[in-house]
Amino acid sequence: MTAHREIATQAGGSAGLDRIPQLYAVLGVVEQMAADRSGSLEVPDEIALCQAFDTIPGIARKGFDRVADEATVAATAGAQALIGKGGDSSAAAEELARYLRRRIVQLGRFAGL
């Protein structure tokens, strides 16, 4: 069973794990664009989330991957829209930052953080 899990992990890749640094990077950039960061939801530590990833059980891992994939798509599209928008995009940046923080907290819950 252990060998099967290792093969499945290699075959399926670690898309969720790869998404974590991307989400934190986009969150950092978007937060710099946002005017108001007061009342921000506290997110789990990036390194702790990456380390906890391997302990997430099967069905929760699928949920983690789904949320991570959706958040990455939204983060990429949102960041591109903000960069291309010009002018005052701080309100949109605040909204995207809130969304990303909620998704990262959700990912942390899958990992028991």
N, CA, C and O of each residue as an XYZ file, in Angstrom:
452
protein
N       0.817     -1.182      0.000
C       0.000      0.000      0.000
C       0.867      1.255      0.000
O       0.522      2.242     -0.650
N       1.962      1.232      0.702
C       2.856      2.381      0.720
C       3.440      2.632     -0.664
O       3.523      3.776     -1.111
N       3.840      1.565     -1.337
C       4.383      1.718     -2.687
C       3.322      2.279     -3.624
O       3.626      3.108     -4.482
N       2.080      1.833     -3.467
C       0.999      2.336     -4.311
C       0.802      3.832     -4.087
O       0.596      4.587     -5.037
N       0.866      4.252     -2.833
C       0.695      5.679     -2.528
C       1.814      6.503     -3.155
O       1.563      7.583     -3.688
N       3.045      6.002     -3.094
C       4.174      6.725     -3.688
C       4.025      6.829     -5.196
O       4.307      7.875     -5.780
N       3.586      5.758     -5.822
C       3.390      5.778     -7.278
C       2.259      6.727     -7.639
O       2.375      7.498     -8.592
N       1.167      6.678     -6.886
C       0.032      7.566     -7.162
C       0.440      9.015     -6.987
O       0.022      9.878     -7.759
N       1.249      9.287     -5.984
C       1.713     10.655     -5.767
C       2.576     11.119     -6.922
O       2.448     12.256     -7.376
N       3.449     10.257     -7.401
C       4.317     10.626     -8.519
C       3.502     10.801     -9.791
O       3.715     11.750    -10.546
N       2.576      9.893    -10.026
C       1.777      9.967    -11.245
C       0.849     11.170    -11.222
O       0.686     11.858    -12.229
N       0.236     11.423    -10.056
C      -0.704     12.523     -9.949
C      -0.025     13.856     -9.753
O      -0.644     14.910     -9.900
N       1.232     13.806     -9.425
C       1.956     15.044     -9.173
C       1.563     15.627     -7.830
O       0.790     15.026     -7.084
N       2.090     16.782     -7.531
C       1.759     17.451     -6.271
C       1.276     18.856     -6.587
O       1.792     19.848     -6.071
N       0.273     18.910     -7.448
C      -0.240     20.208     -7.897
C      -0.625     21.097     -6.724
O      -0.337     22.293     -6.723
N      -1.286     20.503     -5.713
C      -1.682     21.291     -4.557
C      -0.485     21.891     -3.851
O      -0.494     23.063     -3.476
N       0.544     21.083     -3.672
C       1.755     21.558     -3.017
C       2.432     22.641     -3.848
O       2.952     23.608     -3.292
N       2.433     22.496     -5.142
C       3.033     23.501     -6.026
C       2.256     24.818     -5.994
O       2.821     25.884     -6.238
N       0.977     24.738     -5.697
C       0.125     25.933     -5.697
C       0.362     26.824     -4.479
O       0.155     28.035     -4.552
N       0.793     26.242     -3.366
C       0.924     26.999     -2.121
C       1.843     28.210     -2.276
O       1.421     29.321     -1.958
N       3.088     28.046     -2.754
C       3.952     29.229     -2.905
C       3.392     30.250     -3.891
O       3.580     31.454     -3.718
N       2.700     29.765     -4.931
C       2.098     30.679     -5.906
C       1.040     31.556     -5.237
O       0.994     32.765     -5.462
N       0.203     30.946     -4.424
C      -0.859     31.701     -3.754
C      -0.296     32.735     -2.793
O      -0.777     33.866     -2.737
N       0.726     32.345     -2.034
C       1.337     33.297     -1.100
C       2.029     34.436     -1.850
O       1.996     35.583     -1.404
N       2.652     34.124     -2.980
C       3.330     35.169     -3.759
C       2.321     36.171     -4.313
O       2.524     37.381     -4.215
N       1.235     35.667     -4.893
C       0.209     36.562     -5.436
C      -0.422     37.367     -4.305
O      -0.674     38.561     -4.464
N      -0.681     36.727     -3.164
C      -1.248     37.450     -2.028
C      -0.336     38.603     -1.612
O      -0.816     39.700     -1.325
N       0.951     38.365     -1.578
C       1.893     39.420     -1.204
C       1.850     40.603     -2.151
O       1.859     41.755     -1.718
N       1.805     40.318     -3.438
C       1.755     41.391     -4.443
C       0.434     42.146     -4.352
O       0.410     43.376     -4.373
N      -0.652     41.409     -4.251
C      -1.982     42.029     -4.206
C      -2.137     42.882     -2.950
O      -2.730     43.960     -2.998
N      -1.609     42.403     -1.837
C      -1.706     43.193     -0.605
C      -0.934     44.508     -0.706
O      -1.322     45.502     -0.093
N       0.141     44.518     -1.464
C       0.877     45.768     -1.675
C       0.045     46.756     -2.481
O       0.189     47.968     -2.324
N      -0.823     46.240     -3.344
C      -1.671     47.094     -4.164
C      -2.896     47.589     -3.389
O      -3.486     48.613     -3.735
N      -3.268     46.859     -2.345
C      -4.459     47.212     -1.565
C      -4.137     48.360     -0.620
O      -3.061     48.403     -0.023
N      -5.069     49.280     -0.493
C      -4.860     50.442      0.364
C      -5.060     50.100      1.840
O      -4.326     50.585      2.702
N      -6.045     49.271      2.119
C      -6.399     48.987      3.506
C      -6.231     47.503      3.796
O      -6.873     46.659      3.169
N      -5.364     47.195      4.748
C      -5.173     45.795      5.141
C      -5.657     45.545      6.558
O      -5.362     44.504      7.145
N      -6.392     46.487      7.106
C      -6.888     46.313      8.468
C      -7.948     45.214      8.490
O      -8.700     45.037      7.532
N      -7.992     44.505      9.568
C      -8.982     43.442      9.701
C      -8.687     42.239      8.831
O      -9.589     41.454      8.535
N      -7.446     42.080      8.416
C      -7.084     40.942      7.576
C      -7.176     39.644      8.353
O      -6.808     39.574      9.526
N      -7.665     38.633      7.689
C      -7.747     37.293      8.250
C      -6.337     36.717      8.336
O      -5.576     36.787      7.370
N      -5.992     36.156      9.472
C      -4.653     35.587      9.665
C      -4.542     34.273      8.895
O      -5.375     33.382      9.058
N      -3.531     34.156      8.073
C      -3.322     32.936      7.291
C      -2.249     32.080      7.956
O      -1.387     32.597      8.667
N      -2.306     30.762      7.721
C      -1.261     29.900      8.272
C       0.092     30.204      7.633
O       0.162     30.731      6.523
N       1.146     29.872      8.335
C       2.493     30.063      7.826
C       2.698     29.215      6.570
O       2.312     28.047      6.533
N       3.302     29.806      5.551
C       3.500     29.111      4.275
C       4.319     27.835      4.441
O       3.956     26.792      3.898
N       5.403     27.909      5.175
C       6.266     26.727      5.353
C       5.526     25.641      6.114
O       5.624     24.464      5.766
N       4.784     26.022      7.153
C       4.013     25.040      7.925
C       2.964     24.367      7.044
O       2.743     23.161      7.153
N       2.318     25.142      6.173
C       1.310     24.581      5.278
C       1.951     23.609      4.287
O       1.398     22.542      4.020
N       3.101     23.968      3.747
C       3.813     23.068      2.822
C       4.217     21.782      3.526
O       4.082     20.697      2.961
N       4.711     21.896      4.753
C       5.146     20.711      5.497
C       3.964     19.830      5.892
O       4.089     18.605      5.920
N       2.837     20.428      6.193
C       1.659     19.665      6.598
C       0.966     19.001      5.419
O       0.128     18.120      5.609
N       1.301     19.407      4.221
C       0.636     18.885      3.020
C       0.704     17.362      2.953
O      -0.288     16.720      2.605
N       1.840     16.777      3.274
C       2.017     15.325      3.173
C       1.171     14.550      4.175
O       0.988     13.344      4.014
N       0.658     15.206      5.192
C      -0.134     14.512      6.204
C      -1.629     14.551      5.914
O      -2.417     13.965      6.656
N      -2.023     15.225      4.855
C      -3.452     15.341      4.537
C      -3.947     14.006      3.985
O      -3.387     13.500      3.012
N      -4.994     13.422      4.593
C      -5.511     12.137      4.109
C      -6.178     12.267      2.736
O      -6.519     13.366      2.300
N      -6.355     11.140      2.072
C      -6.822     11.052      0.691
C      -7.979     11.939      0.286
O      -7.829     12.765     -0.615
N      -9.141     11.790      0.930
C     -10.309     12.556      0.498
C     -10.124     14.046      0.788
O     -10.568     14.891      0.011
N      -9.480     14.361      1.891
C      -9.197     15.765      2.194
C      -8.186     16.327      1.202
O      -8.236     17.511      0.868
N      -7.270     15.485      0.730
C      -6.277     15.921     -0.261
C      -6.967     16.335     -1.552
O      -6.567     17.305     -2.196
N      -8.003     15.598     -1.926
C      -8.752     15.961     -3.134
C      -9.427     17.320     -2.958
O      -9.427     18.146     -3.871
N      -9.998     17.542     -1.778
C     -10.596     18.844     -1.496
C      -9.552     19.945     -1.490
O      -9.787     21.034     -2.014
N      -8.400     19.665     -0.899
C      -7.293     20.622     -0.868
C      -6.891     20.985     -2.299
O      -6.769     22.161     -2.641
N      -6.686     19.960     -3.131
C      -6.276     20.208     -4.519
C      -7.316     21.022     -5.277
O      -6.969     21.909     -6.057
N      -8.593     20.719     -5.047
C      -9.671     21.448     -5.737
C      -9.657     22.921     -5.341
O      -9.716     23.801     -6.199
N      -9.577     23.185     -4.036
C      -9.562     24.573     -3.557
C      -8.306     25.280     -4.034
O      -8.368     26.434     -4.457
N      -7.159     24.596     -3.973
C      -5.896     25.197     -4.415
C      -5.942     25.530     -5.903
O      -5.476     26.591     -6.319
N      -6.504     24.624     -6.705
C      -6.613     24.882     -8.146
C      -7.524     26.070     -8.430
O      -7.177     26.947     -9.222
N      -8.692     26.100     -7.782
C      -9.630     27.205     -7.995
C      -9.029     28.536     -7.556
O      -9.170     29.548     -8.243
N      -8.367     28.525     -6.420
C      -7.757     29.757     -5.907
C      -6.636     30.237     -6.817
O      -6.472     31.442     -7.013
N      -5.871     29.321     -7.367
C      -4.775     29.702     -8.252
C      -5.304     30.319     -9.545
O      -4.753     31.301    -10.043
N      -6.362     29.744    -10.078
C      -6.972     30.309    -11.289
C      -7.486     31.717    -11.002
O      -7.247     32.644    -11.777
N      -8.194     31.869     -9.879
C      -8.719     33.191     -9.508
C      -7.596     34.179     -9.237
O      -7.678     35.343     -9.629
N      -6.544     33.715     -8.565
C      -5.412     34.592     -8.251
C      -4.723     35.071     -9.522
O      -4.390     36.249     -9.649
N      -4.513     34.164    -10.452
C      -3.849     34.515    -11.707
C      -4.693     35.498    -12.511
O      -4.193     36.526    -12.968
N      -5.968     35.178    -12.681
C      -6.853     36.069    -13.443
C      -7.000     37.419    -12.759
O      -6.957     38.465    -13.406
N      -7.174     37.383    -11.442
C      -7.338     38.635    -10.699
C      -6.097     39.503    -10.743
O      -6.197     40.716    -10.929
N      -4.936     38.904    -10.576
C      -3.684     39.671    -10.601
C      -3.457     40.266    -11.985
O      -3.039     41.419    -12.100
N      -3.727     39.496    -13.037
C      -3.565     40.023    -14.392
C      -4.515     41.194    -14.633
O      -4.136     42.189    -15.251
N      -5.740     41.074    -14.148
C      -6.710     42.168    -14.311
C      -6.261     43.407    -13.551
O      -6.392     44.524    -14.053
N      -5.734     43.220    -12.348
C      -5.272     44.367    -11.556
C      -4.084     45.056    -12.211
O      -4.006     46.284    -12.234
N      -3.167     44.269    -12.739
C      -1.978     44.839    -13.377
C      -2.360     45.612    -14.632
O      -1.799     46.672    -14.907
N      -3.311     45.084    -15.389
C      -3.732     45.744    -16.616
C      -4.705     46.884    -16.396
O      -4.966     47.660    -17.316
N      -5.244     47.000    -15.201
C      -6.288     47.982    -14.927
C      -5.764     49.412    -14.873
O      -6.386     50.328    -15.412
N      -4.634     49.599    -14.230
C      -4.124     50.956    -14.067
C      -5.025     51.747    -13.141
O      -6.020     51.226    -12.638
N      -4.683     52.987    -12.919
C      -5.510     53.833    -12.055
C      -5.589     53.282    -10.648
O      -4.691     52.574    -10.192
N      -6.662     53.610     -9.972
C      -6.826     53.157     -8.605
C      -7.515     51.797     -8.587
O      -8.721     51.691     -8.810
N      -6.742     50.781     -8.322
C      -7.295     49.430     -8.262
C      -7.227     48.868     -6.855
O      -7.298     47.655     -6.660
N      -7.087     49.758     -5.867
C      -6.911     49.287     -4.493
C      -8.139     48.542     -3.965
O      -7.987     47.570     -3.225
N      -9.337     48.969     -4.323
C     -10.541     48.278     -3.843
C     -10.613     46.857     -4.407
O     -10.944     45.915     -3.688
N     -10.305     46.712     -5.678
C     -10.298     45.382     -6.290
C      -9.185     44.523     -5.695
O      -9.361     43.321     -5.498
N      -8.049     45.136     -5.413
C      -6.936     44.406     -4.798
C      -7.323     43.935     -3.398
O      -6.982     42.819     -3.005
N      -8.025     44.769     -2.650
C      -8.483     44.378     -1.313
C      -9.420     43.178     -1.387
O      -9.321     42.250     -0.584
N     -10.322     43.206     -2.351
C     -11.266     42.098     -2.509
C     -10.540     40.805     -2.878
O     -10.842     39.746     -2.328
N      -9.597     40.884     -3.793
C      -8.826     39.704     -4.184
C      -7.993     39.199     -3.004
O      -7.895     37.990     -2.793
N      -7.406     40.093     -2.249
C      -6.616     39.693     -1.075
C      -7.498     38.974     -0.059
O      -7.085     37.963      0.508
N      -8.706     39.481      0.177
C      -9.633     38.818      1.107
C      -9.975     37.413      0.623
O      -9.990     36.458      1.399
N     -10.249     37.308     -0.683
C     -10.569     36.002     -1.265
C      -9.402     35.029     -1.076
O      -9.603     33.892     -0.651
N      -8.182     35.479     -1.392
C      -7.019     34.605     -1.275
C      -6.773     34.196      0.177
O      -6.445     33.042      0.452
N      -6.929     35.122      1.088
C      -6.751     34.798      2.509
C      -7.766     33.735      2.952
O      -7.412     32.798      3.667
N      -9.013     33.881      2.531
C     -10.035     32.881      2.902
C      -9.681     31.509      2.334
O      -9.836     30.495      3.014
N      -9.209     31.476      1.100
C      -8.852     30.185      0.498
C      -7.620     29.577      1.178
O      -7.568     28.364      1.382
N      -6.639     30.395      1.527
C      -5.442     29.876      2.199
C      -5.813     29.342      3.581
O      -5.293     28.308      3.999
N      -6.695     30.024      4.289
C      -7.167     29.525      5.585
C      -7.888     28.192      5.392
O      -7.719     27.269      6.190
N      -8.686     28.093      4.339
C      -9.384     26.845      4.034
C      -8.379     25.726      3.767
O      -8.566     24.601      4.230
N      -7.323     26.026      3.029
C      -6.277     25.032      2.774
C      -5.613     24.605      4.084
O      -5.310     23.428      4.279
N      -5.393     25.559      4.968
C      -4.824     25.241      6.267
C      -5.704     24.309      7.073
O      -5.205     23.441      7.790
N      -6.994     24.482      6.961
C      -7.928     23.591      7.682
C      -7.852     22.163      7.146
O      -7.929     21.206      7.916
N      -7.702     22.021      5.845
C      -7.517     20.676      5.283
C      -6.271     20.020      5.888
O      -6.239     18.808      6.105
N      -5.254     20.831      6.153
C      -3.985     20.315      6.674
C      -3.951     20.264      8.198
O      -2.938     19.877      8.780
N      -5.040     20.648      8.846
C      -5.095     20.605     10.301
C      -4.398     21.770     10.976
O      -4.009     21.670     12.140
N      -4.236     22.872     10.261
C      -3.582     24.059     10.841
C      -4.608     25.091     11.263
O      -4.244     26.152     11.769
